[in-house]
Amino acid sequence: MKKTAPTGLAAFTRKPPPPSAAAPPEESVTGKRTRGKNDVVALTVRLRRADWERLHQFAVTEGVSLQQLAHDGFSRLLVEKGLPGLN
């Protein structure tokens, strides 16, 4: 039977394998980390055009940015799973 990697929230809440079994960190391969090194990290989300238009209109109606909608949604998902929300 093939062992599969955990999916969903379990993939983020389980302890990582010991360092010997894990892939080397990015900075050891390239020598210098290039992504995710600042306090604020950019995230790209791909949506179908129709979905983006709906979200955009909703944001305009509510008087908030798409950034704020995404932040609130991610935070709410974490809280629903019993984890601390985003700051």
Residue pairs with C-beta under 8 A, 6 or more apart in sequence:
5 11
6 14
9 81
13 83
16 22
26 33
26 34
26 35
27 33
35 41
43 70
45 70
47 55
55 66
55 69
56 66
58 69
59 65
59 66
59 68
59 69
62 69
71 86
74 86
75 85
75 86
76 85
78 84
78 85
78 86
79 85
